[in-house]
Amino acid sequence: MLRWLIVILAVAAPCAAEIAGVPEPPRPGPFPDRWLVWSNDALGGEIGENTDDFRTTSFSGGALLGRRFLLAIDSSNFTDKARSAVAPARSDELTATAGILLFTGQATTAAGGPWLALGGGVRLHGNLGGEALQNGWHDILGVDRVDYIAYESDSGIAGLGYATGVLPVWSTPIDLARWLRASQLGLELEAAGLLTTSNERQSLVGARLAVNGSDGAGWFGVRQRWNGGDASTPTAATVADHEAGTWLAYGASFGGWFIDGGVNLDDNATVGRLGWMWRRASGRAQKSTIDRLEGELLYVGGGALGVRLRWRPRWMQRQWGQVASWFGDYRFGRTGQIWDDSIVAYRQPVVGFELAANRGDHHHLRLEPFALAGIGFREERLVTRGPITRYRDESAVRAVLLGGAGLRAVWGKASAPGRTVRYSLSVECDGWLPTHSADVVNVNGRDTYLEPGVAATVALGALVDW
């Protein structure tokens, strides 16, 4: 078995992009019992270049059975819109695997314990319904359909084998803060490789710095990805070239949800993942402190997304009780402005202060009106996403004020042994005010972007033990 591990890793070597079908925990630490993931280049946080091409979207999931056996499946949609000399093309890929955890160690750092897994499975390629999924999503967002790309004529199936593992190598030996105790911050090394019977080779190595609470985590790292051998189709070969290289990876998780992203430093490609996990274990070696953090996933009207972290320090809690808290907010996506095939995308980091009317729980349910205000930066970019170009690509950055008010419903029992999270759902109205707008001009006219705006926002939150 060790011989096969060496062979797979060695021949594969000649993301943040993970290898499709190779299981990995959604966040640093042990595998949960079940997880589902949606991956899309639109989820990369507008860090890098979202071309809506190559591996445009994928759906994946996994399961850990009996704390030892791993199942994983991935369905990906490939497109090659800019192929030179021949017409653009598309292809789909479905990878299903089963494996075994050969070794799992006790959690000793923020990255959890070491583990090693081997497995095998099959990979299918051809017309597997990816076009309908992509265009259905575009219809929901009000984006032009990608129905002008024909499928490759090739289809087939190949067997595969994989090896993957993680080795924690360092953690903080002392308490750095109340919310950053000894071993909560750590460094892990990772490696994975996959080889198919059709001689397709994929592998990666990486290092990741992780901070783990009892039911939350944040991470940042670097991955080197190699793709070689014979890809299943010309479109798959283009995707493999696009995904190879050095990736910066980043992410966060609170309770059941997680979101992560990455940018390829070689070609500026971007990708992001959003998902949910069930029956998850803590990545921490120690019991939780009494500190608590709240993370929220945001859907901003118009099709944008975001993440918000809310924290109430002890001194603030002593001064104002459960009323006041600090927050950090990052939003990204499209503004909704479109001029021919020139679209406007944005990213907006903000820090600020929130006040909430907390009157306590009633039957484990709490309704709290809240208001928030913050300051930060907003960058808007004109990006061409099609053949009809009205304006050249450009961008502008402005300071921005953010304000909003809404109502939050919090449910679940308060923190107790065996309970590490309370969830919330909020609806709010937010407005943003850049310091001034920007104009884009050509011989045919002028348009304006970076303007003030208002949007409805829905947030799914998780208040976790840290």
C-alpha atoms as one frame of an Amber mdcrd trajectory, in Angstrom:
protein
   0.000   0.000   0.000   2.858   2.388   0.800   4.323   1.554  -2.609   1.082
   2.686  -4.313   1.073   5.900  -2.275   4.596   6.706  -3.464   3.735   5.834
  -7.077   0.605   8.014  -7.203   2.280  11.046  -5.654   5.428  10.656  -7.739
   3.856  10.262 -11.185   1.350  13.021 -10.503   3.945  15.577  -9.580   5.639
  15.968 -13.131  -5.715  25.586  -5.119  -6.637  26.894  -4.015  -7.951  24.590
  -6.671  -8.468  21.222  -5.003  -8.377  18.000  -7.029 -11.865  16.920  -8.082
 -12.901  13.710  -6.349 -10.106  13.773  -3.759 -11.704  14.331  -0.325 -10.480
  17.051   2.002 -12.080  18.537   5.137 -14.084  21.696   4.333 -12.137  23.513
   7.070  -8.878  22.747   8.925  -9.352  19.900  11.364 -11.140  16.536  11.253
 -13.544  15.435   8.519 -17.238  16.059   9.256 -19.688  13.214   8.673 -21.249
  14.884   5.587 -20.565  17.943   3.453 -21.892  19.615   0.294 -20.024  22.233
  -1.761 -20.828  24.620  -4.593 -17.768  25.937  -6.425 -17.819  28.813  -8.903
 -15.427  31.463 -10.190 -18.010  34.064  -9.107 -17.383  33.057  -5.455 -13.706
  34.034  -5.413 -14.366  37.396  -3.770 -13.473  39.396  -6.915  -9.845  38.732
  -5.998  -8.363  37.713  -9.317 -10.031  37.502 -12.717 -13.519  36.001 -12.924
 -13.870  35.164 -16.626 -16.936  32.888 -16.292 -14.930  30.314 -18.239 -12.849
  27.134 -17.766 -14.195  25.242 -14.661 -17.131  27.612 -14.486 -19.038  25.746
 -11.790 -19.030  22.467  -9.895 -21.046  20.685  -7.238 -19.406  18.224  -4.896
 -19.972  16.400  -1.658 -18.539  13.797   0.625 -19.173  11.542   3.579 -17.163
   9.905   6.337 -18.613   6.516   7.285 -17.676   4.792  10.516 -14.954   7.403
  11.104 -12.803   5.514   8.587 -14.303   5.245   5.080 -14.479   8.264   2.749
 -16.869   8.844  -0.154 -16.557  11.818  -2.518 -18.248  12.987  -5.717 -17.682
  16.007  -7.971 -19.609  17.220 -11.022 -17.833  19.972 -12.995 -18.767  22.061
 -16.024 -15.876  23.031 -18.349 -15.958  25.699 -21.059 -13.325  27.102 -23.399
 -14.765  30.317 -24.820 -11.553  31.780 -26.219 -10.076  28.802 -28.030  -7.990
  30.015 -30.944  -8.188  28.563 -34.460 -11.259  26.418 -33.702 -14.737  27.042
 -32.321 -15.292  27.392 -28.546 -16.269  24.140 -26.856 -17.508  22.656 -23.597
 -17.286  19.364 -21.728 -18.513  18.018 -18.384 -16.733  15.788 -15.902 -18.066
  13.561 -13.110 -15.659  12.032 -10.577 -16.731   9.559  -7.879 -14.355   7.952
  -5.378 -14.256   5.772  -2.287 -11.324   5.653   0.098 -10.070   4.762   3.529
  -8.428   6.813   6.258  -5.267   4.851   6.986  -4.274   7.081   9.873  -5.859
   9.843  11.947  -4.063  11.467  14.857  -5.373  13.413  17.823  -5.958  17.148
  17.362  -2.834  18.841  18.685  -2.854  22.188  16.853  -5.266  24.616  15.232
  -4.980  22.496  12.098  -6.214  19.418  13.958  -4.305  16.133  13.841  -2.386
  14.397  11.036  -4.253  12.115   8.646  -3.583  10.034   5.526  -6.085   8.556
   3.041  -5.974   6.330  -0.056  -8.774   5.645  -2.505  -9.940   4.972  -6.027
 -12.897   5.512  -8.297 -14.032   6.534 -11.764 -14.080   9.705 -13.863 -16.615
  10.219 -16.666 -16.511  12.937 -19.320 -18.897  14.122 -22.033 -22.292  15.824
 -22.124 -23.512  15.362 -18.543 -25.989  18.246 -18.308 -23.589  21.027 -17.340
 -24.913  23.443 -19.964 -28.423  23.335 -18.486 -27.049  23.956 -14.976 -24.921
  26.898 -16.100 -27.682  28.584 -18.061 -30.229  27.958 -15.312 -27.967  29.823
 -12.882 -27.475  32.627 -15.412 -31.265  32.911 -15.800 -31.650  33.324 -12.027
 -29.032  36.103 -11.981 -30.354  37.774 -15.124 -27.054  37.174 -16.934 -26.779
  36.305 -20.636 -27.029  32.576 -21.342 -23.944  30.707 -22.586 -25.770  28.649
 -25.213 -23.481  29.278 -28.168 -20.835  26.711 -27.132 -21.129  23.159 -28.472
 -20.072  20.051 -26.577 -16.945  18.120 -27.484 -17.782  14.913 -29.330 -15.615
  12.824 -26.985 -17.119  10.892 -24.074 -15.770   8.090 -21.943 -14.789   6.738
 -18.550 -11.497   6.099 -16.756 -10.504   4.518 -13.475  -8.371   6.406 -10.959
  -6.451   6.193  -7.717  -5.569   8.912  -5.231  -3.549   9.619  -2.112  -3.964
  12.612   0.166  -2.892  13.702   3.622  -2.218  16.524   6.078   0.599  16.982
   8.595   0.359  19.715  11.294   3.869  21.018  11.979   3.568  23.996  14.358
   1.241  25.785  16.761   1.507  28.707  19.164   2.865  27.440  22.506   1.305
  30.204  24.644  -1.874  32.267  24.891  -1.677  35.336  22.655  -5.108  36.765
  23.553  -8.383  35.685  25.154  -9.641  34.700  21.721  -6.287  33.211  20.613
  -5.171  30.642  23.163  -2.242  28.249  22.973  -2.520  25.896  19.958  -5.402
  27.862  18.380  -3.041  29.208  15.694  -1.121  26.585  13.736   0.547  25.613
  10.471  -0.186  22.479   8.440   1.348  20.909   5.337  -0.806  19.088   2.786
  -0.278  16.936  -0.293  -2.556  15.116  -2.729  -2.165  13.243  -5.992  -4.459
  11.539  -8.498  -3.683   9.240 -11.452  -6.210   7.906 -13.984  -6.011   4.849
 -16.213  -5.987   7.217 -19.213  -2.732   8.754 -17.868  -4.142  12.011 -16.517
  -2.028  13.230 -13.587  -3.001  15.846 -11.011  -1.247  16.777  -7.770  -0.745
  19.545  -5.258   1.317  20.444  -2.211   0.592  23.302   0.144   1.047  25.016
   3.472  -1.776  26.640   5.403  -1.915  28.855   8.496  -5.131  28.205  10.432
  -6.855  29.616  13.495  -9.536  27.392  15.019 -12.238  27.977  17.577 -14.431
  25.215  18.943 -16.870  25.613  16.044 -15.265  28.177  13.761 -12.078  28.661
  11.772 -10.161  30.965   9.473  -7.242  30.072   7.213  -4.763  31.411   4.678
  -2.178  29.489   2.699  -0.301  28.684  -0.492  -0.771  25.726  -2.843   1.259
  24.565  -5.823  -0.843  22.676  -8.369   0.482  20.459 -11.199  -1.561  18.922
 -14.023   0.012  16.614 -16.567  -0.466  13.606 -18.798  -3.435  13.154 -21.113
  -6.574  15.148 -20.309  -9.903  13.592 -21.284 -10.805  16.288 -23.866  -9.179
  19.379 -25.423 -11.445  21.519 -23.220 -10.328  19.617 -20.118  -6.708  20.166
 -21.189  -7.323  23.928 -21.393  -8.883  23.882 -17.914  -5.924  21.891 -16.553
  -3.465  24.464 -17.918  -5.570  27.266 -16.445  -5.621  25.688 -12.963  -1.945
  24.739 -12.776   0.393  27.037 -10.869   0.754  28.716  -7.498  -2.442  29.570
  -5.617  -3.156  31.758  -2.618  -6.001  30.184  -0.631  -8.182  31.755   2.079
 -11.406  30.931   3.869 -13.622  31.011   6.950 -16.182  28.789   8.651 -18.741
  29.360  11.401 -20.941  26.518  12.572 -22.134  24.472   9.614 -21.286  26.889
   6.808 -17.946  27.582   5.173 -16.684  29.756   2.349 -13.233  29.847   0.792
 -11.517  31.153  -2.288  -8.255  31.332  -4.128  -6.348  33.236  -6.764  -3.738
  31.795  -9.128  -0.612  33.948  -9.012   0.474  32.721 -12.454  -2.594  33.667
 -14.520  -4.802  35.581 -12.006  -7.516  32.915 -12.198  -9.963  32.863  -9.305
 -12.295  30.317  -7.739 -14.485  30.157  -4.655 -16.469  27.556  -2.724 -19.546
  27.798  -0.537 -20.905  24.869   1.427 -22.418  23.237   4.483 -21.246  20.400
   6.725 -23.043  18.165   9.202 -21.849  16.494  12.423 -18.533  18.301  12.455
 -15.834  17.811  15.078 -13.766  20.526  16.713 -10.290  21.144  15.345  -9.096
  22.330  18.760  -7.225  20.274  21.306  -8.549  22.281  24.288 -12.026  23.109
  25.468 -13.591  26.345  24.319 -12.983  29.622  26.060 -16.071  31.641  26.939
 -15.424  34.038  24.067 -17.904  33.923  21.191 -17.762  35.192  17.619 -20.471
  35.466  14.987 -19.994  35.005  11.273 -22.631  35.799   8.655 -22.999  34.882
   4.998 -24.569  37.777   3.086 -26.709  37.849  -0.033 -26.950  41.429  -1.282
 -29.784  42.351  -3.645 -28.634  42.299  -7.261 -26.631  39.081  -6.983 -23.670
  40.085  -4.792 -22.355  38.074  -1.847 -20.419  38.831   1.307 -19.115  37.730
   4.677 -19.462  39.607   7.968 -17.670  38.897  11.248 -19.140  40.322  14.446
 -17.290  40.393  17.783 -18.240  41.707  21.207 -15.100  42.126  23.380 -15.465
  41.542  27.122 -14.933  45.202  27.988 -17.701  46.162  25.580 -20.009  43.529
  27.047 -19.365  44.820  30.577 -20.034  48.388  29.453 -23.122  47.906  27.258
 -24.226  44.296  27.765 -25.468  42.515  24.630 -26.192  45.765  22.781 -22.982
  46.832  21.023 -20.448  44.973  18.882 -17.726  45.570  16.309 -17.995  44.114
  12.821 -15.910  43.570   9.710 -17.788  43.256   6.409 -16.569  42.209   2.934
 -18.913  42.270  -0.073 -18.263  41.430  -3.703 -20.028  40.750  -6.984 -21.790
  42.674  -9.729 -23.412  46.063  -9.259 -26.088  45.383 -11.885 -24.751  48.001
 -14.309 -24.246  46.535 -17.799 -23.357  48.388 -20.990 -23.392  45.897 -23.872
 -20.841  43.287 -22.698 -19.132  45.667 -20.265 -20.241  44.809 -16.724 -19.366
  46.509 -13.434 -18.062  44.331 -10.576 -17.071  45.498  -7.107 -15.383  44.571
  -3.856 -15.937  46.452  -0.613 -14.193  45.896   2.762 -15.697  47.828   5.688
 -15.231  47.924   9.477 -17.796  49.405  11.814 -20.068  49.331  14.842 -23.478
  47.734  15.451 -26.180  48.405  18.045 -28.858  45.757  18.669 -31.930  45.770
  20.931 -31.452  42.490  22.811 -34.407  41.697  25.107 -33.498  38.076  25.801
 -34.847  34.750  24.555 -38.398  33.461  24.523 -38.583  29.681  24.043 -35.034
  29.700  22.602 -35.972  32.382  20.054 -34.876  36.011  20.058 -35.859  38.872
  17.751 -33.480  41.823  17.755 -33.734  45.011  15.706 -30.307  46.411  14.866
 -28.557  49.296  13.161 -25.003  49.436  11.872 -22.548  51.935  10.432 -19.072
  51.500   8.998 -16.323  52.972   6.869 -14.041  51.377   4.313 -13.175  51.270
   0.624 -15.097  50.355  -2.505 -13.486  49.373  -5.796 -15.588  49.077  -8.932
 -14.195  47.578 -12.136 -15.427  47.620 -15.714 -14.848  44.149 -17.130 -15.625
  42.891 -20.631 -17.546  39.585 -20.624 -18.396  39.142 -24.284 -17.654  40.226
 -27.858 -19.458  43.616 -27.747 -17.140  46.050 -25.984 -18.482  49.530 -25.301
 -15.692  50.600 -22.923 -12.151  49.543 -22.217 -11.595  47.757 -18.903 -10.780
  50.129 -16.051 -11.286  50.516 -12.303 -11.586  53.164  -9.596 -11.359  53.095
  -5.779 -13.148  55.393  -3.343 -13.606  55.650   0.414 -17.143  54.566   1.303
 -19.615  54.876   4.171 -21.968  51.964   4.888 -25.154  52.196   6.937 -28.055
  49.863   7.510 -30.864  48.663   9.757 -32.786  45.432  10.018 -34.279  42.635
  12.097 -32.460  39.481  13.198 -34.045  36.226  14.413 -31.762  34.071  16.599
 -32.727  30.511  17.514 -31.343  27.511  19.354 -30.352  26.846  22.934 -27.608
  28.926  24.497 -24.094  27.502  24.695 -23.978  24.327  26.778 -21.986  21.069
  26.791 -22.379  19.547  23.344 -23.800  22.764  21.858 -21.377  25.112  20.146
 -23.526  27.261  17.846 -26.711  29.330  17.588 -27.954  30.292  14.138 -29.629
  33.491  12.992 -31.388  34.889   9.943 -31.602  38.617   9.346 -33.134  40.938
   6.783 -31.750  44.443   6.474 -31.686  47.483   4.229 -28.179  48.793   3.537
 -26.953  51.926   1.828 -23.472  52.919   0.681 -22.036  56.325  -0.108 -18.714
  56.623  -2.001 -16.864  59.907  -1.626 -17.472  60.639  -5.318 -18.413  58.835
  -8.518 -16.326  57.899 -11.562 -17.028  58.424 -15.262 -16.146  56.195 -18.180
 -15.945  57.864 -21.580 -15.518  56.935 -25.229 -16.293  58.623 -28.550 -19.921
  57.469 -28.376 -20.803  58.773 -24.940 -20.293  58.751 -21.195 -21.574  56.657
 -18.287 -21.126  56.856 -14.524 -20.281  54.220 -11.933 -19.262  54.188  -8.252
 -22.542  55.862  -7.342 -24.454  55.757  -4.019 -26.933  52.920  -3.699 -29.372
  50.992  -1.521 -29.982  47.233  -1.426 -31.853  44.633   0.599 -29.550  42.137
   2.304 -30.283  38.700   3.763 -27.765  37.179   6.192 -27.382  33.664   7.609
 -25.384  33.869  10.827 -23.718  31.456  13.223 -22.781  32.503  16.768 -20.060
  30.046  17.782 -17.964  29.137  20.787 -14.415  30.216  20.170
